Amino acid sequence: MAARILLVRHGKTEWSAAGRHTSRTDVPLLDEGRRAARLLGERLAREPWNGLPGAEVRTSPLSRARETCEIAGFGERAREWDALKEWDYGAYEGLTTEQIRKDSGTDWFVWRDGVVDGESMREVAARADGVVEWARSADRDVLLFAHGHFLRVLGARWLGQEVPFGACLSLAAASFSVLGWAYGSPAVGRWNDTGHLD
């Protein structure tokens, strides 16, 4: 089993800063996002991480995750993996929660209601389960660069929880998280750590 699964949410983009749901639209990092990725890379190069020399690195192919990976210093080691793309928001792509609620006339909540014409909760859970299964079969740490909602689903599934549990796992841009084990059971070792940005 993997010793740890280390997660990095990509740096800030114009859409993430505005609260717009961003899945398949390839929005680039802001300068602030690039700076955060550099600070994260500097942190992971130091003790106790030491550049994670034995870790297998994977990244979403979308530019905001891929560029975060590259700026943080892991680009040459990373393999792109479609499984790490963001939850497909379908008809809600590019919209804020406020816009979706106004248009639908409901108190829409993605973790309860899902999306229209995109990925169902069952589908995004199955994709996350594939990543969890792969990570648990590895004999070394794995480092993943991906997206906010997908990584929250991944955290929920690592812990054996259903997709709505992801609502409890807030995740900031350019944050660093660690999933691992405690007494043989899946556990959170670190979550939403942004100490490198302070």
N, C-alpha and C positions, 0 to 999 in steps of 0.2 A: 504494500500500500504506500501511497505517496506520503512522505513525511509531512509536507505542508502543501497547500494550494494558496498561492499569493495572488492577490487581485489588485489591479490598478484601473480605476475609472479614468477615462481620458480627461485632458484639460478642458477648460472652458471654451465654448464657441459662442458666436453671436446668438444662436438659437437657444442654447442651454441657459445663457444669461437672461434671456427674455422669457424663459419658461415654456418655450415652444417644443412640442413633442417631436423628437428627431429620431427617426429610425433609419430608413434607407437613403434619405437625402444626405449627400456627402458634403457636409458643412465643415469648413476648415477651422483650425484652432485660431483663437484670438491671440494677440501678443501676450496677454495675461496667461492664457493657457500654455503657451510655449515656455514662459518663465516658470510656471508651476512645474512643468515636466522636467525642466532643467534642475530645479531645486530637489525634486523627487530623485532624479538620477544621482545627484550629489549625495543625498542621504543614503541611498542604497549602495553606493560605492564605499561608504564608511562602515566601521564596526556598528552593529554586529553582523551586517549583511554582507560586507566585503565583495559586493558586485554579484552575489549569488552565483558563484562560478559553476556549480553543478546543476543549476536549474534548467529545465527545458522551458523555452519561452514560446508562447503563441500570442498572436494578436488578431483582432478583428481586421479585415481588409479595408474597412472604411478609414478615410484619411485621418480623422481626428484621433482614432485609437492608434493607428500605425505611426503617425507623427509623434504622438506622446511616447510611444515605445522607442522610436529612433532618437529623440532628443534626450530621453532618460538614459541612453547608452546601450540599449538592448537590441537595436535594429538588426545588426549583423547576425545575431543568434536567433532571431524570431522567424517563425513560420506563420504565414497568414492562414486563418481558419474561419470559414464561413459560419461555423457553429457559434462563433462569438459575436455575431452581429446583434444589433439592438432588436428588442421586441418590435415586430412590424406593426405599426400603429394604423395601417390602412387609411381609412377616410379621415382619421384624426391627425395625420402627418402635418406638421407645421403649425398646428393649432395649440393654443394654451388651454389649460383646464377651464378657465373662465369662459373662453369662447365656446368650448364644447358644451358646457353647462347651459350657456345662453341659447345656443342653437338647438339643443335637445330638449330644453325646458325641464331638465332633471338635475339632481345633485350628483351627477356622474362622478365616479371614482374608479380609476383604472384597475385597482386591486380588487374591486368588487364586481364591476360591470364589464371589464374587458373592453374590446374595441370593435368597430364596425369595419368589415371588409379587410381585416388584417389577420394577425396570428391570434388564435384562441389561446386561452390560458393553458388548455391541455397541450396545444402544439408547442408553446414556448417552454412548458415544463418538460416535455419530451426532449427538446433540444438541450435544455440544461442538464437533464438526466444523462444524456450522452456524454457531456463534458465531465460530469461527476464520475461516471463509470471509467472514462479514460484516465482522469486524474488519479483515481484510486488504484488503477492498475499500474501506475508508474512506480519505479523504484527510486525516485528522486523528487525533489521539490519541483513544482511547476509554477510558472509565473505567467499570468494572463492579463493582457491589456484589452479592455472592452468598454462596455457602456452601462450607464446607471441602472436602468430597470432590468436589463438582462442579468447583471451581476447580483442584483437583489434577489431575483428569482433563483439564481445559482446558489446564493447563500441559503435561501429557504430550502432548496432541494438537498443541499449538502447535509442540512440538519434533519432531513426527513419530513419537512413541513410542506404544506400545499402552497401554491403560488401566492394567495392573499397574505401569507405571513411576510412576504417581501415588503409590505407596507410598514412593517416595524423596523426595517433595516435601512435607515436613511443613509445616503451615500453622496458625498460632496465631490465636485470635480477635482481631479488629480489626487484623490484619496488613495490610501494604501490599506489593504485588509489582508488578514491571514486566517485561513480556515485550516483546522488540523484535528487533533484527537485529544481526548481526555479520558483516561482509564478505558481505552479501547472504543469509545463512542465518538462520533463526529462532534466537533466543538468549534466555537469561535475563539481564536487566539488573539485577534486584534480586529477592530472594525472601524471604518471611516476615519482612519488616522490621517490628520492633516498637519502634524507637528512640523513638517518641513516647510510649511507655508506661513508659520507664525513669525 
